[in-house]
Structure formats: C-alpha cells, structure tokens
C-alpha cells in the first residue's frame, strides 16, 4: 500500500513553479481570504511601501463600513480580519517593524466600530483583536530608539478612547520594552488625563470615562514597572471607592515587606462589595458570600503571620473555614499547626461540617477534601432531602460515590431521576435512562439491611413505582428499554 504524501516545503517544490501557480490561482477563486493573502505576498515582493499601501486600503474600508454583519457571515468576516493581522505580521513586519506597528495600531483602533456591527457573543471577533494587541509586544523589541520613544504616544493616540480598555492591554505588552525615561515621560502625559472627573451619567450615578479609567490604570502599571509603590498607592487612593482594588495593593505591600500597611489595605471593605451565590448556596437556601472572601481571609492571615501574630492568623483561617466551609482555609489552618495537632483539629473540623444545615455545601466540601466516607454518611443521613433539580451537584457526586459507596450513590441517582420524571424534562430523558440503568447495576451491590434501615425501597419496588406513576411517559421508557 502506497504511503500518503506528506506536505512539506520540499515536496511542494517538486511540483514545479507552473503547477504551484495554477493551484494557487485556482484556490484564489474559491477562498477570498486566501486570495487576499496571495495579493499581499505579491505586494510584498515590491517592497514594504507596497504592502503598507495594500493594508491601508483594507483598513480604510474597515473603518468606513457601517452595515451590520449577519450571523451567517461572521466566520468570513472574522477570517478577513485575521488576514489583515497576518498580512501585517508576515509581509510588512519583517521588512519594516515601524510601519507594521502603525498598521497594527490602526487595526486595533477599528474595534469599536466593528463591535457595533456584529453580535460577537462567542468572542471570536474579540479574539482577533486580542491577538493583534499581542503583536505590539512582539514588534516593540524590533523598534529603534526613536520609534520606541514614540510608541506610547502612538498607542495613546490610537486607543485612548477605547471603552474596552485596549490601551491598557497594549500598555501591558509594551511596557517591558520601554526605557525608564520613556515611562516617566508617558506618566507625565497621562497624569492630567487620569484626574477623576465628577461626571454625572443620565441615571444619576458617576459616568464611565474611558480616558480617565485607562490613564489611571496605565499610570499604576508604570509605577509598578518602576518599582514606585508609593505612587501606585497614591493613584489608587485617588480613585472612586468602587474602582479601588485594596487586596491587590495589600498583596503588593506584603511582597515589599510593608506588612503593617498591607494589613490596613487588606481590611478595607468597599461598600456594596460584589457577592456571589454558588449553586450550593442556592440549594441551601440562598446564602450569598462576598466574592473575594476567601482571598481576603488568606491574605489577611498571611499578613498577620508576617507581623508575628500567629494566633490571630489561625483564628481568621478557622473562621473562614467555619463560615464558608472553605477547604483552602482549613488546609492553611492545618498546615500552620504544630506536630500531631492536626488530628484533633481535623476531628473538630469534620464534626462541624457534619453539623451544619447547609448540606449541599457540606457535601461539596467533603468531596473536595476528600472524605468520601463522610460524604456517603451525609447522603444517607439526609436521604429524603436531596433535590434532583440541583443536578450539577448531585450527578457528579453520585458518580464519585459509585465505586465505594453504592447506597449513597443510589440515593442521589434516585433523586435525579425522580426530578426528571416529576417535571417531565424530556430533554433530560437520556440522562434519566442512564440513571435508571446505573441504579440496576448498583442494586446488585446493595446491602439489604442497610436499605431497609434507611426505609428505602428495593430497586425492583422502586422501578415498579416509577412505571405506575410515570408509565405514560413513553419517550422516557423507550429510551430506558434501549439501555
């Protein structure tokens, strides 16, 4: 049997120039993006100015366009954008990095108009722009001293009004390549732009000013690059409270050995801080927690350790564990204990977990630690309380418990199946059929006395009950019979 031909540069050369040219021309008729790449390569043969002229023509068209791009044309549109970036980097950058940088900045500057023309909920168009921004970091080291000094000015001119923060992204990839004197000069340029403005929005709150926001963020990046922590903190303090990031400042101060100041920032708690409700919180009755509670507690405990207050640090870690059933907090607490102290602490911790009313959070903690024996005991103890509506939690836990704890897995699979059938969730009938099949497998491994002790039905009685109650759900039973 003949081996397949591998496509390599050398094997393609064997075809000969005429054959390759014919294939390329034929492909140009079928693929618009490929045709543009070929045109760019032809222009590249004439020199960087010819390539730059071709790219400018495409960028002019992109900037002028106003029509909405329908969903079925999104892929072709994305490919066109990608071709522009690829052409700049493959054809123009090798010959003239400064010209390539100008065109990359022009391209990134079109993002606002492009985003207004297309529904990019999948983020594919944004991905092309993010890739283009990354090219700035690749081009910067190739610039001469004069062009490097002008880089901040050129980036700022192109992106200062970006509501998507693209000037910040560009600064992040460019800063490592900029000399200190250039950074300091840019900071002076940004200082008046970064001053907070009491600009009211139409809804009575403070409006978002992309210029001020980006200028202040970049000033902090510059201060961090220069190792000027005091300036960075001064900028942070000048920001509205809702924009401050006290934990980031605390981490920076701690790393600089300024633990006392770090503690002040770590304990700052902005009003109306963001809270998050996980699936386990919803299942347990809606107990929302501060979004950064775990990070805040871990950081504050670390600062207290640095200050020599080990007892306070440990008390904080235990409180975070006790309140949020945070495995990370308990792990840090245990790690800081002396020899042989962990056994008593773990006994106390697991007793607390088994006593809380938030059974879903407790179950998730026990799975994460892991203590699957206690997880199974919790499932069996609360056998009638599990709600299959929270399938994101219970299905994964049922699979985890299958091997060593078939009775607990059975309880959870029944809860999941009962919910699917009770609510006639036809889209989940496939899952339900798999659950029923797995219940049949698990039934062979169940201890009859344990089943009776919990007041559960045998598998045979359970399945008969399902058929009696849900016998008319033929779509489900037809799937179940196929398994």
KOLKEGU-64699 format. One record per residue (C-alpha): residue in one letter; residue number from 1; x, y, z. Coordinates in steps of 0.5 Angstrom, whole numbers, plus 2048, in hexadecimal, padded with zeros to 3 digits. Example, Ala and Ser with C-alpha at 12.3 -4.5 7.8 and 13.67 -1.06 7.14 Angstrom:
2
(r 'A' 1 (819 7F7 810))
(r 'S' 2 (81B 7FE 80E))
REM end
This chain:
483
(r 'X' 1 (800 800 800))
(r 'X' 2 (803 807 7FE))
(r 'X' 3 (804 80C 803))
(r 'X' 4 (801 812 804))
(r 'X' 5 (805 818 801))
(r 'X' 6 (807 81D 807))
(r 'X' 7 (806 824 805))
(r 'X' 8 (80D 828 806))
(r 'X' 9 (810 82E 803))
(r 'X' 10 (815 829 800))
(r 'X' 11 (80F 824 7FD))
(r 'X' 12 (80B 82A 7FA))
(r 'X' 13 (812 82D 7F7))
(r 'X' 14 (812 826 7F3))
(r 'X' 15 (80B 828 7F0))
(r 'X' 16 (80F 82E 7EC))
(r 'X' 17 (80D 835 7EB))
(r 'X' 18 (808 835 7E6))
(r 'X' 19 (804 82F 7EA))
(r 'X' 20 (804 833 7F0))
(r 'X' 21 (802 83A 7ED))
(r 'X' 22 (7FC 836 7EA))
(r 'X' 23 (7FA 833 7F0))
(r 'X' 24 (7FA 83A 7F4))
(r 'X' 25 (7F6 83D 7EF))
(r 'X' 26 (7F1 838 7EF))
(r 'X' 27 (7F1 839 7F6))
(r 'X' 28 (7F0 840 7F6))
(r 'X' 29 (7EA 83F 7F2))
(r 'X' 30 (7E7 83B 7F8))
(r 'X' 31 (7EA 83E 7FE))
(r 'X' 32 (7E9 846 7FF))
(r 'X' 33 (7EE 846 805))
(r 'X' 34 (7F3 842 801))
(r 'X' 35 (7F2 847 7FB))
(r 'X' 36 (7F4 84D 800))
(r 'X' 37 (7FA 849 803))
(r 'X' 38 (7FD 848 7FC))
(r 'X' 39 (7FC 84F 7FA))
(r 'X' 40 (7FF 851 800))
(r 'X' 41 (805 84D 7FE))
(r 'X' 42 (805 850 7F7))
(r 'X' 43 (805 857 7FA))
(r 'X' 44 (80B 854 7FF))
(r 'X' 45 (80F 853 7F9))
(r 'X' 46 (80F 85A 7F7))
(r 'X' 47 (811 85D 7FE))
(r 'X' 48 (80E 85F 805))
(r 'X' 49 (80B 865 802))
(r 'X' 50 (807 861 7FD))
(r 'X' 51 (805 85C 803))
(r 'X' 52 (803 862 807))
(r 'X' 53 (7FF 865 802))
(r 'X' 54 (7FB 85F 801))
(r 'X' 55 (7FA 85E 808))
(r 'X' 56 (7F8 866 809))
(r 'X' 57 (7F3 865 803))
(r 'X' 58 (7F0 85F 807))
(r 'X' 59 (7F0 863 80E))
(r 'X' 60 (7EC 869 80B))
(r 'X' 61 (7E7 864 808))
(r 'X' 62 (7E6 861 80F))
(r 'X' 63 (7E6 868 812))
(r 'X' 64 (7E1 86B 80D))
(r 'X' 65 (7DC 864 80E))
(r 'X' 66 (7D5 865 811))
(r 'X' 67 (7D1 85F 80F))
(r 'X' 68 (7CF 85A 814))
(r 'X' 69 (7D3 853 813))
(r 'X' 70 (7CD 84E 814))
(r 'X' 71 (7CF 847 818))
(r 'X' 72 (7D0 843 812))
(r 'X' 73 (7D5 848 80F))
(r 'X' 74 (7D9 848 816))
(r 'X' 75 (7DE 843 814))
(r 'X' 76 (7E0 846 80D))
(r 'X' 77 (7E1 84D 811))
(r 'X' 78 (7E5 84A 816))
(r 'X' 79 (7E9 847 811))
(r 'X' 80 (7EA 84E 80D))
(r 'X' 81 (7EC 851 814))
(r 'X' 82 (7F1 84B 815))
(r 'X' 83 (7F4 84C 80E))
(r 'X' 84 (7F6 854 810))
(r 'X' 85 (7F9 852 816))
(r 'X' 86 (7FD 84C 813))
(r 'X' 87 (7FF 850 80D))
(r 'X' 88 (802 856 811))
(r 'X' 89 (806 851 815))
(r 'X' 90 (808 84C 810))
(r 'X' 91 (809 851 80A))
(r 'X' 92 (80A 858 80D))
(r 'X' 93 (80E 857 814))
(r 'X' 94 (814 853 811))
(r 'X' 95 (815 859 80C))
(r 'X' 96 (813 85F 811))
(r 'X' 97 (811 85E 818))
(r 'X' 98 (80F 865 819))
(r 'X' 99 (80B 865 813))
(r 'X' 100 (808 85E 816))
(r 'X' 101 (807 861 81D))
(r 'X' 102 (803 867 81A))
(r 'X' 103 (7FE 863 816))
(r 'X' 104 (7FD 85E 81C))
(r 'X' 105 (7FB 864 820))
(r 'X' 106 (7F7 867 81A))
(r 'X' 107 (7F3 860 81A))
(r 'X' 108 (7F2 85F 822))
(r 'X' 109 (7EF 866 821))
(r 'X' 110 (7EA 864 81D))
(r 'X' 111 (7E7 85F 823))
(r 'X' 112 (7E1 864 825))
(r 'X' 113 (7DE 865 81E))
(r 'X' 114 (7DF 85D 81D))
(r 'X' 115 (7DC 85B 823))
(r 'X' 116 (7D6 860 822))
(r 'X' 117 (7D5 85C 81B))
(r 'X' 118 (7D5 855 81E))
(r 'X' 119 (7D2 850 823))
(r 'X' 120 (7D8 84E 826))
(r 'X' 121 (7D5 84A 82C))
(r 'X' 122 (7DA 844 82A))
(r 'X' 123 (7E0 849 82B))
(r 'X' 124 (7E3 846 824))
(r 'X' 125 (7E4 84D 821))
(r 'X' 126 (7E7 850 828))
(r 'X' 127 (7EC 84A 828))
(r 'X' 128 (7EF 84D 821))
(r 'X' 129 (7F0 854 825))
(r 'X' 130 (7F3 851 82B))
(r 'X' 131 (7F8 84D 826))
(r 'X' 132 (7F9 854 823))
(r 'X' 133 (7FB 857 829))
(r 'X' 134 (800 852 82B))
(r 'X' 135 (803 853 825))
(r 'X' 136 (805 85A 828))
(r 'X' 137 (809 856 82D))
(r 'X' 138 (80D 853 827))
(r 'X' 139 (80E 859 823))
(r 'X' 140 (811 85D 828))
(r 'X' 141 (817 85A 829))
(r 'X' 142 (819 85B 822))
(r 'X' 143 (818 862 822))
(r 'X' 144 (81E 867 822))
(r 'X' 145 (81F 86C 828))
(r 'X' 146 (81B 872 824))
(r 'X' 147 (815 86D 823))
(r 'X' 148 (815 86A 82A))
(r 'X' 149 (815 871 82D))
(r 'X' 150 (80F 873 829))
(r 'X' 151 (80B 86C 82A))
(r 'X' 152 (807 86F 830))
(r 'X' 153 (805 875 82C))
(r 'X' 154 (802 871 826))
(r 'X' 155 (7FF 86C 82B))
(r 'X' 156 (7FB 871 82E))
(r 'X' 157 (7F9 875 828))
(r 'X' 158 (7F6 86E 825))
(r 'X' 159 (7F3 86C 82B))
(r 'X' 160 (7F2 871 831))
(r 'X' 161 (7EA 871 830))
(r 'X' 162 (7E9 869 830))
(r 'X' 163 (7E3 867 834))
(r 'X' 164 (7E6 860 834))
(r 'X' 165 (7ED 862 838))
(r 'X' 166 (7F1 860 832))
(r 'X' 167 (7F6 866 833))
(r 'X' 168 (7F7 862 83A))
(r 'X' 169 (7F8 85C 836))
(r 'X' 170 (7FD 85F 831))
(r 'X' 171 (801 862 837))
(r 'X' 172 (802 85C 83B))
(r 'X' 173 (805 858 835))
(r 'X' 174 (809 85E 833))
(r 'X' 175 (80C 861 83A))
(r 'X' 176 (811 85B 83B))
(r 'X' 177 (815 85E 835))
(r 'X' 178 (814 866 837))
(r 'X' 179 (81A 869 83A))
(r 'X' 180 (819 86C 841))
(r 'X' 181 (81A 873 83E))
(r 'X' 182 (814 872 839))
(r 'X' 183 (810 86F 83E))
(r 'X' 184 (811 875 842))
(r 'X' 185 (80F 87A 83D))
(r 'X' 186 (809 876 83B))
(r 'X' 187 (807 876 842))
(r 'X' 188 (807 87E 842))
(r 'X' 189 (803 87E 83C))
(r 'X' 190 (7FE 879 83F))
(r 'X' 191 (7FD 87D 846))
(r 'X' 192 (7F8 882 844))
(r 'X' 193 (7F4 87D 840))
(r 'X' 194 (7F4 879 846))
(r 'X' 195 (7F1 87E 84B))
(r 'X' 196 (7EA 87C 84D))
(r 'X' 197 (7E4 880 84A))
(r 'X' 198 (7DD 880 84D))
(r 'X' 199 (7DA 87F 847))
(r 'X' 200 (7D2 87D 848))
(r 'X' 201 (7CF 878 844))
(r 'X' 202 (7C8 878 842))
(r 'X' 203 (7C6 873 847))
(r 'X' 204 (7C8 878 84D))
(r 'X' 205 (7CF 874 84E))
(r 'X' 206 (7D6 875 84C))
(r 'X' 207 (7D7 874 845))
(r 'X' 208 (7DD 870 842))
(r 'X' 209 (7E2 874 83F))
(r 'X' 210 (7E7 86F 83B))
(r 'X' 211 (7EC 874 83A))
(r 'X' 212 (7ED 875 842))
(r 'X' 213 (7EC 86E 843))
(r 'X' 214 (7F1 86C 83E))
(r 'X' 215 (7F6 871 840))
(r 'X' 216 (7F6 870 848))
(r 'X' 217 (7F7 868 846))
(r 'X' 218 (7FD 869 842))
(r 'X' 219 (800 86E 847))
(r 'X' 220 (7FF 869 84C))
(r 'X' 221 (803 864 847))
(r 'X' 222 (808 869 846))
(r 'X' 223 (809 86A 84E))
(r 'X' 224 (809 862 84F))
(r 'X' 225 (80E 861 849))
(r 'X' 226 (813 867 84C))
(r 'X' 227 (812 864 853))
(r 'X' 228 (80F 86A 856))
(r 'X' 229 (80A 867 85A))
(r 'X' 230 (808 86E 85E))
(r 'X' 231 (806 871 857))
(r 'X' 232 (802 86B 856))
(r 'X' 233 (7FE 86B 85C))
(r 'X' 234 (7FD 873 85C))
(r 'X' 235 (7FA 872 855))
(r 'X' 236 (7F5 86C 858))
(r 'X' 237 (7F3 871 85E))
(r 'X' 238 (7F1 876 859))
(r 'X' 239 (7EC 871 855))
(r 'X' 240 (7E5 871 857))
(r 'X' 241 (7E4 86B 85C))
(r 'X' 242 (7E0 867 857))
(r 'X' 243 (7E6 866 853))
(r 'X' 244 (7EC 865 858))
(r 'X' 245 (7EF 85E 859))
(r 'X' 246 (7F1 85E 860))
(r 'X' 247 (7F3 857 860))
(r 'X' 248 (7F8 858 85A))
(r 'X' 249 (7FB 85E 85E))
(r 'X' 250 (7FC 859 864))
(r 'X' 251 (7FF 854 860))
(r 'X' 252 (804 859 85D))
(r 'X' 253 (806 85C 864))
(r 'X' 254 (806 855 867))
(r 'X' 255 (80B 853 862))
(r 'X' 256 (80F 859 863))
(r 'X' 257 (810 858 86B))
(r 'X' 258 (80B 85D 86D))
(r 'X' 259 (806 858 871))
(r 'X' 260 (803 85E 875))
(r 'X' 261 (801 862 86F))
(r 'X' 262 (7FF 85C 86C))
(r 'X' 263 (7FA 85A 872))
(r 'X' 264 (7F6 861 871))
(r 'X' 265 (7F5 85F 86A))
(r 'X' 266 (7F3 858 86B))
(r 'X' 267 (7EE 85A 870))
(r 'X' 268 (7EB 860 86B))
(r 'X' 269 (7E4 85D 869))
(r 'X' 270 (7E1 861 864))
(r 'X' 271 (7D9 863 865))
(r 'X' 272 (7D5 85E 861))
(r 'X' 273 (7DA 85A 85F))
(r 'X' 274 (7D9 854 85A))
(r 'X' 275 (7D6 84E 85D))
(r 'X' 276 (7D5 847 859))
(r 'X' 277 (7D0 842 85A))
(r 'X' 278 (7D2 83B 858))
(r 'X' 279 (7CE 835 856))
(r 'X' 280 (7CF 832 85D))
(r 'X' 281 (7CD 839 860))
(r 'X' 282 (7C6 839 85C))
(r 'X' 283 (7C5 831 85E))
(r 'X' 284 (7C6 833 865))
(r 'X' 285 (7C1 839 865))
(r 'X' 286 (7C5 83F 862))
(r 'X' 287 (7CB 841 867))
(r 'X' 288 (7CF 845 863))
(r 'X' 289 (7D6 846 864))
(r 'X' 290 (7DB 84C 863))
(r 'X' 291 (7DE 84B 85C))
(r 'X' 292 (7E5 84C 85F))
(r 'X' 293 (7E4 849 866))
(r 'X' 294 (7E9 843 865))
(r 'X' 295 (7EE 847 862))
(r 'X' 296 (7EE 84D 867))
(r 'X' 297 (7EE 848 86D))
(r 'X' 298 (7F4 844 86A))
(r 'X' 299 (7F8 84B 869))
(r 'X' 300 (7F6 84E 870))
(r 'X' 301 (7F8 847 873))
(r 'X' 302 (7FF 848 86F))
(r 'X' 303 (800 84F 872))
(r 'X' 304 (7FE 84D 879))
(r 'X' 305 (804 847 878))
(r 'X' 306 (809 84C 876))
(r 'X' 307 (807 851 87B))
(r 'X' 308 (808 84B 880))
(r 'X' 309 (801 84B 883))
(r 'X' 310 (800 843 881))
(r 'X' 311 (7FA 842 886))
(r 'X' 312 (7F6 848 882))
(r 'X' 313 (7F8 845 87C))
(r 'X' 314 (7F6 83E 87E))
(r 'X' 315 (7EF 841 880))
(r 'X' 316 (7EE 844 87A))
(r 'X' 317 (7EF 83E 876))
(r 'X' 318 (7EB 83A 87A))
(r 'X' 319 (7E5 83F 87A))
(r 'X' 320 (7E6 83F 872))
(r 'X' 321 (7E5 837 872))
(r 'X' 322 (7DF 837 877))
(r 'X' 323 (7DB 83C 874))
(r 'X' 324 (7DC 83A 86C))
(r 'X' 325 (7DF 833 86D))
(r 'X' 326 (7E5 835 869))
(r 'X' 327 (7EA 82F 868))
(r 'X' 328 (7EF 834 867))
(r 'X' 329 (7EE 838 86D))
(r 'X' 330 (7EE 831 871))
(r 'X' 331 (7F4 82F 86D))
(r 'X' 332 (7F8 835 86F))
(r 'X' 333 (7F6 834 876))
(r 'X' 334 (7F8 82D 877))
(r 'X' 335 (7FF 82F 873))
(r 'X' 336 (801 834 879))
(r 'X' 337 (7FF 82F 87F))
(r 'X' 338 (805 82C 882))
(r 'X' 339 (807 825 882))
(r 'X' 340 (801 820 884))
(r 'X' 341 (7FC 826 885))
(r 'X' 342 (7F9 824 87E))
(r 'X' 343 (7F5 81E 880))
(r 'X' 344 (7F1 822 886))
(r 'X' 345 (7F0 828 881))
(r 'X' 346 (7ED 823 87B))
(r 'X' 347 (7E8 820 880))
(r 'X' 348 (7E5 826 882))
(r 'X' 349 (7E5 829 87B))
(r 'X' 350 (7E1 823 878))
(r 'X' 351 (7DD 823 87E))
(r 'X' 352 (7DB 82A 87D))
(r 'X' 353 (7DA 828 875))
(r 'X' 354 (7D5 822 877))
(r 'X' 355 (7D1 827 87C))
(r 'X' 356 (7D0 82D 877))
(r 'X' 357 (7C9 82E 874))
(r 'X' 358 (7CC 82F 86D))
(r 'X' 359 (7CC 828 86B))
(r 'X' 360 (7CE 82A 864))
(r 'X' 361 (7D4 82E 865))
(r 'X' 362 (7D6 829 86B))
(r 'X' 363 (7D5 823 865))
(r 'X' 364 (7DA 827 860))
(r 'X' 365 (7DF 828 866))
(r 'X' 366 (7DF 821 868))
(r 'X' 367 (7E0 81F 860))
(r 'X' 368 (7E6 825 85F))
(r 'X' 369 (7EA 823 866))
(r 'X' 370 (7E8 81D 864))
(r 'X' 371 (7E5 819 86A))
(r 'X' 372 (7E0 815 866))
(r 'X' 373 (7DE 810 86B))
(r 'X' 374 (7DB 816 86F))
(r 'X' 375 (7D8 819 868))
(r 'X' 376 (7D5 812 868))
(r 'X' 377 (7D3 812 86F))
(r 'X' 378 (7D0 819 86E))
(r 'X' 379 (7CC 817 868))
(r 'X' 380 (7C9 811 86C))
(r 'X' 381 (7C7 815 872))
(r 'X' 382 (7C3 81A 86D))
(r 'X' 383 (7C1 815 869))
(r 'X' 384 (7BA 819 868))
(r 'X' 385 (7BD 820 867))
(r 'X' 386 (7C1 820 860))
(r 'X' 387 (7BD 823 85B))
(r 'X' 388 (7BF 821 854))
(r 'X' 389 (7BE 828 851))
(r 'X' 390 (7C5 829 853))
(r 'X' 391 (7C8 824 84E))
(r 'X' 392 (7CE 828 84D))
(r 'X' 393 (7D0 826 854))
(r 'X' 394 (7CD 81F 855))
(r 'X' 395 (7CE 81C 84F))
(r 'X' 396 (7D6 81D 850))
(r 'X' 397 (7D5 81B 857))
(r 'X' 398 (7D2 814 855))
(r 'X' 399 (7D7 812 850))
(r 'X' 400 (7DC 814 855))
(r 'X' 401 (7D9 80F 85A))
(r 'X' 402 (7D7 809 856))
(r 'X' 403 (7DD 805 857))
(r 'X' 404 (7DE 805 85E))
(r 'X' 405 (7D7 808 861))
(r 'X' 406 (7D1 805 85C))
(r 'X' 407 (7CC 806 861))
(r 'X' 408 (7CD 80E 862))
(r 'X' 409 (7CE 80E 85A))
(r 'X' 410 (7C7 80A 859))
(r 'X' 411 (7C4 810 85E))
(r 'X' 412 (7C7 815 859))
(r 'X' 413 (7C5 812 853))
(r 'X' 414 (7BE 811 855))
(r 'X' 415 (7BD 818 857))
(r 'X' 416 (7C0 81A 850))
(r 'X' 417 (7BB 815 84C))
(r 'X' 418 (7B5 817 851))
(r 'X' 419 (7B6 81E 84F))
(r 'X' 420 (7B7 81D 847))
(r 'X' 421 (7B0 819 847))
(r 'X' 422 (7AC 81D 84C))
(r 'X' 423 (7AE 823 848))
(r 'X' 424 (7AD 81F 841))
(r 'X' 425 (7B4 822 83F))
(r 'X' 426 (7B4 81F 838))
(r 'X' 427 (7BB 822 836))
(r 'X' 428 (7BE 81E 83C))
(r 'X' 429 (7BB 817 83B))
(r 'X' 430 (7C1 815 838))
(r 'X' 431 (7C4 816 83F))
(r 'X' 432 (7BF 813 842))
(r 'X' 433 (7BF 80D 83F))
(r 'X' 434 (7C7 80C 840))
(r 'X' 435 (7C5 80E 848))
(r 'X' 436 (7C0 808 848))
(r 'X' 437 (7C5 803 844))
(r 'X' 438 (7CA 805 849))
(r 'X' 439 (7C5 804 84F))
(r 'X' 440 (7C4 7FD 84D))
(r 'X' 441 (7CC 7FC 84D))
(r 'X' 442 (7CC 7FF 854))
(r 'X' 443 (7C7 7FB 856))
(r 'X' 444 (7CB 7F4 856))
(r 'X' 445 (7D0 7F7 85B))
(r 'X' 446 (7CB 7FA 860))
(r 'X' 447 (7CA 7F7 867))
(r 'X' 448 (7C3 7F5 868))
(r 'X' 449 (7C3 7F7 86F))
(r 'X' 450 (7C6 7FE 86E))
(r 'X' 451 (7C1 7FF 869))
(r 'X' 452 (7BB 7FD 86E))
(r 'X' 453 (7BF 801 874))
(r 'X' 454 (7BE 808 870))
(r 'X' 455 (7B7 806 86E))
(r 'X' 456 (7B8 806 866))
(r 'X' 457 (7B5 801 861))
(r 'X' 458 (7B9 7FC 85E))
(r 'X' 459 (7BB 7FD 857))
(r 'X' 460 (7B5 7F9 854))
(r 'X' 461 (7B0 7FC 858))
(r 'X' 462 (7B3 803 856))
(r 'X' 463 (7B2 801 84F))
(r 'X' 464 (7AB 7FF 84F))
(r 'X' 465 (7A9 805 853))
(r 'X' 466 (7AC 809 84D))
(r 'X' 467 (7A8 805 848))
(r 'X' 468 (7A2 806 84C))
(r 'X' 469 (7A3 80E 84D))
(r 'X' 470 (7A6 810 846))
(r 'X' 471 (7A4 80A 842))
(r 'X' 472 (7A1 80E 83C))
(r 'X' 473 (7A8 812 83B))
(r 'X' 474 (7A9 80D 835))
(r 'X' 475 (7AF 812 833))
(r 'X' 476 (7B3 810 839))
(r 'X' 477 (7B1 809 839))
(r 'X' 478 (7B3 808 832))
(r 'X' 479 (7BA 80A 834))
(r 'X' 480 (7BA 806 83A))
(r 'X' 481 (7B9 800 836))
(r 'X' 482 (7BF 801 832))
(r 'X' 483 (7C4 801 837))
REM end
